[in-house]
C-alpha cells in the first residue's frame, strides 16, 4: 500500500523496483540478525568450553583422551 501510494504520486524511481530490492534486503538483514541472536548463547558456550580445555595441559590431555576413546567407537 505504501509503495502503491508512492508510485501513484511518481515518487519512486524505476517504477518501485529499487524500493522492492531495498525492502527485501532489509527483511533479509532482520532475519539474519534474529537468527544470530538465537545462536549467540551456543556460540558463547563453545568459546568458553574451548578456553577451559586449552587453559591447561591437563585439560587438553583429558580432552584428547576422551576424543580418541569416543571416536574409536565409530569404526
BELBEL-V690275 format. One record per residue. RES is the residue in three letters. SS is DSSP state (h for helix, s for strand, l for the rest). D_CENTER is the distance of its C-alpha to the mean C-alpha in Angstrom with 2 decimals. Layout:
res;ss;d_center
RES;SS;D_CENTER
RES;SS;D_CENTER
This chain:
res;ss;d_center
UNK;l;31.65
UNK;h;30.60
UNK;h;30.28
UNK;h;33.63
UNK;h;35.30
UNK;h;34.17
UNK;h;35.22
UNK;h;38.50
UNK;l;39.22
UNK;l;38.28
UNK;l;35.63
UNK;l;32.87
UNK;h;33.19
UNK;h;32.89
UNK;h;33.58
UNK;h;30.20
UNK;h;28.14
UNK;h;26.47
UNK;h;25.74
UNK;h;24.11
UNK;h;21.78
UNK;h;20.76
UNK;h;20.23
UNK;h;18.00
UNK;h;15.92
UNK;h;15.71
UNK;h;14.75
UNK;h;11.95
UNK;h;10.74
UNK;h;11.16
UNK;h;9.27
UNK;h;6.01
UNK;h;6.92
UNK;h;8.06
UNK;h;5.35
UNK;h;3.59
UNK;h;7.35
UNK;h;8.09
UNK;h;6.86
UNK;h;8.05
UNK;h;11.48
UNK;h;10.97
UNK;h;9.75
UNK;h;12.74
UNK;h;15.00
UNK;h;14.47
UNK;h;15.20
UNK;h;18.23
UNK;h;19.43
UNK;h;19.47
UNK;h;21.32
UNK;h;23.75
UNK;h;24.48
UNK;h;25.07
UNK;l;27.04
UNK;l;30.25
UNK;h;31.90
UNK;h;32.91
UNK;h;29.37
UNK;h;28.39
UNK;h;31.53
UNK;h;30.93
UNK;h;27.43
UNK;h;28.89
UNK;h;31.73
UNK;h;29.51
UNK;h;27.30
UNK;h;30.49
UNK;h;31.99
UNK;h;29.17
UNK;h;28.42
UNK;h;32.15
UNK;h;32.03
UNK;h;30.08
UNK;l;33.05
